[in-house]
């Protein structure tokens, strides 16, 4: 997955937005002062690692415990309740869009990769 990031070299949203309207990205209205909610990772954006990892985990755990396994997770005093592993994986990769780290293209590719990895491993156990 990380090798693929350097094959495709897709910009993070911060780069695309800041360079909007320039000869590097003429089809987008730019905002040179835009900043994401969270600090940007130093590697290219595509495919999304959180999408791949969370999807691989969701696929594997659903195979072991069933797709509709209810569970809750608490972090920093906030409890999130999920009706299945896929719901948690989807929220994980959506958080990367909401925080300004990825686009949906990155995350869908990561999600597809995660499913393929989980299926590959499960087929060999």
Secondary structure, 3 states (H helix, E strand, C coil): CHHHHHHHCCCCHHHHHHCECCCCECCCCCCCCCCCCCCCCCCCCCCCHHHHHHHHHHHHHHHHHCCCCCEEEEECCEEEEECCHHHHHHHHHHHHHHCCCCCHHHHHHHHHHHHHHHHHHHCCC
